Every structure is written in C-alpha cells, then in structure tokens.
C-alpha cells in the first residue's frame, strides 16, 4: 500500500520500480494489490487510497464489460 501511495512521484517507470523493489512482474503486483485492497484491514490503514483503488478497479471492470458488449460509455 505504501508503494502504491508513493508511486506517482517515481523517477523511473512504475513497472521497472515494481520489478526492482519486489522482484516480480507488474501482473503479479496488481494481483497482490487487488487482494490487499479487498482485505478488511486495508480500509482502516489508508481509507482514501483503498477507496480510490476500488473505484478505479470498478470503473475498469465496467469499461471492459461494456466494450465486450459493444456499448460505449
């Protein structure tokens, strides 16, 4: 969560920073991030970040679904 909160001010690309910091792919990072966002303690730890990440995830999910159905948002 701390990494995601500070990711906007990275001097290198986020993908590269993820590989250097954690040693795994961006896909795996996002899988773990989404799992962490759904954890009950996450909202208590950083409510603004968790709500923002949940909102963005929901928006992306809606856009993907609409695109598959041929609906423009």
N, C-alpha and C positions, 0 to 999 in steps of 0.2 A: 504494500500500500504506500509506503514511504517513497519508493522508487517512482511509482505512478504519479504521485503528487508532485514530485520534482522533475518529471520528465520534460516538461515544457521548456526548461532552461538548459537542456543538454547542449554541449558544444559539438557533439557528434550525432549521427542519426540514432534514432531510438532503437532500431533493430540491432545496430552494432553495439550500442550500450548494453542491450539485453544480453547479447552473446558474451560480451566481456565481463559483465557483472555477475551473471548467473550461470553461464556456460551451457545454455540450451537455446533452442530455436524460438523465434517470436511466436510461432504457433503454440508451442508448449507454454510459453509465458502467458499468453492470453487465456489458454485453458485454465491454468492455475489462478490467474487473476479473476476470472469469472467465478471460479469455485470460491475464492476468498470473498468476493463481493456478496455471495449468497450466504456466507457464514453469519450466524446471528450476532456475533461479537463485532463484525465489521462496521455495522451502523453505529455502534457505540464508540468505536475507535476513531472514525472520521466520517461523520454523517454527510457532509457536503460532497466529499469525493465519492462516497458509495452511491449516493443518490444520482450524481452526475453520470457515473459509470453505468448504473442500472438504466437510466433514461436513455443514454446513447445506445446501449445494447438493445433495448426495446425498439428504438427508432430504426436501427439497422435491420432488426428482425422483421419489422413491418415493411420496410422497403424491399427486402428480399422476397417476402411473400407476395407483395403487390407486383413486383417485377415478374415473378413466375406466373402470376395470373393475368398479366398483361394490363395491369391497372397503373395509371400514372398518378403519383401523389403530388 
